[in-house]
Amino acid sequence: MTPLFPTPYYAVIFTSTHHALDEEYEGLDDFLIDLAEKSGGFLGMDSARSSLGISVSYWQTVEDILRWRQNADHKLAIQKGIDKWYEHYNVRICKVERNYDFMRKVY
């Protein structure tokens, strides 16, 4: 899990249904995470995949999210996902005003 960040910050929630994910998808996903880490304002990411994929990326500002959306490699990846892997996807952008967590102590 990603650590907590000072609030406020923004979360981009990407949910998708897909077919036939393959090694190319996994490699592209890893490439995009590395690229996002180098872009301004990226804080981190959480992801879970099954028949429903959920990825949540965290950003300092809305402007950082918009800049990432315009990144040429990211735009190519979006189109490749539409052409090859996704049945449906949805993007939600949320302002995080409060966050907290729990961690079980190991004895």
Residue, then its C-alpha position, 0 to 999 in steps of 0.5 A: m500500500t502507498p503511504l499517506f500523503p499530506t492533504p489535500y492531494y488528488a486521486v485518479i481512480f481508473t477502473s477497467t474491464h478487459h480481455a486477454l491481458d498479456e506480457e505486453y500489457e504488463g510491460l507497458d504498465d510498468f513503463l508507464i509507472d516509471l514514466a509517471e514517477k518522473s513526471g511532476g507531481f506524481l505521489g504514488m499508486d495502488s493497483a489491483r487486478s482481477s476481472l475488474g482492474i482498479s488503479v489509483s494514482y495520487w497527484q499533488t495538483v489537478e494541473d499535474i494530472l492534466r499534464w500527465r494526461q497529455n503525455a505523448d507516451h501515455k496517450l499512445a498507451i491509452q489508445k493501445g488499451i482501447d484497441k487491444w485490451y479494454e472492454h470498458y474503462n472509467v476515470r474518476i478524479c477526486k480531491v483527497e481532503r482527509n486520509y488515515d490508515f491501520m496497520r496490524k502489529v506483528y508480534 
